[in-house]
Amino acid sequence: MSGNSAVDGVAVMLMRGGTSKGLVLDGADVPADPDERDDLLLRLMGSPDERQIDGLGGAHPLTSKVAIVSVDGTDGADLDYLFLQVSVDEALVSDRQNCGNMLAAVAPFAFERRLLDPSTFPRSHDGLARVGIRLRNTGGTATATVRLDGDRVVYDGDAVVAGVPGAGAPIRLDFDDVAGSSCGALLPTGNVVDTIDGIEVTLIDNGMPVVVMRADAMGVVGTESPVELETDTGLRHRLESIRLAAGPIMGLGDVAEATVPKLTMVSPPTGSGALSTRTFIPHRCHQAIGVLGAVSVATAARLPGSPAAQVARSTDPGDTVLLEHPTGGFEAAITVSFDEDGRPVAERSGIIRTARKLMDGVAFPRP
Ligand code: NQM
């Protein structure tokens, strides 16, 4: 990476991954130095500015995301994926969380840009390629199953993701070794239930650190719209107080400027799901729910006595867990076993997303 990026531009692909949208870049096109990299990303996205008017960001945390994809440093996988959350209205870029939604865009990007050669990459007789991806932010790996046709990625299909209009080709994401990836253990305090500010919570990390609590304990129903919840300043203060106390005991240290842990309020299902969710990420309320956030909350629902299990409709341990969220439902296949001391062990988890290439070109960052 050399030259003047403001004049020469930077090669970027704009992609939707699941219910998120962001820029995907080849690691070779990004400065190796983290400070220079973050400065470039802020200028590309137009942060800090609540409208990101002078950049490519979408003025919401779910559309202010960057994925950096490399074939170096893969540690035995096919690809290395570094996720960066670019704050909208602050000059902050955080590498402290994964993003399972943008993860869905990683393998398609690598085939599009020929970081992986689609003509020689192994595939099943019906065109399914299994791509191993190292999750650089937290460790752990994911396998993305993507359909190829000749040397092209197939985006069309009939998989529907709640919160995304239309349908697309399913991209299956299977996660391995993500339990405790940020906090060191699935249950960082060793407890299924802890109490913070008088509220019973489960502090859990099955790929995403999340504080799970009952909506009624927070004084809400749990089926309100994101706007209603975001404009409830009392609720937001109570949530932030819990989050700041949860960070250190989850092993995350001071989380005042971090985008983790997330906060999920759970309530009984209103439809055919196992439970209803409203998630703060951590200051805006998600229109749906994050991927690894959902995996972590679904895992909490499998722990007897937890706030999530208290409100959940009981599901067969072999079934997927359907989480209701503001724009529909999210289905996660979760396997939890219990060791001889009764401690929960998270096995594999799998989910379906779709992704789409929206634009490929040269972006000109603010000088
Ligand atoms: O939990 C939002 C999203 C995410 C993260 C967030 C995600 C995940 O919806 O894996 O996907 O929690 O900040 O993209």
Boltz pocket constraint, residues with backbone or C-beta under 6 A from the ligand:
constraints:
  - pocket:
      binder: B
      contacts: [[A, 17], [A, 19], [A, 20], [A, 61], [A, 62], [A, 98], [A, 99], [A, 100], [A, 101], [A, 102], [A, 208], [A, 259], [A, 262], [A, 281], [A, 289], [A, 290], [A, 291], [A, 292], [A, 293], [A, 294]]
      max_distance: 6.0
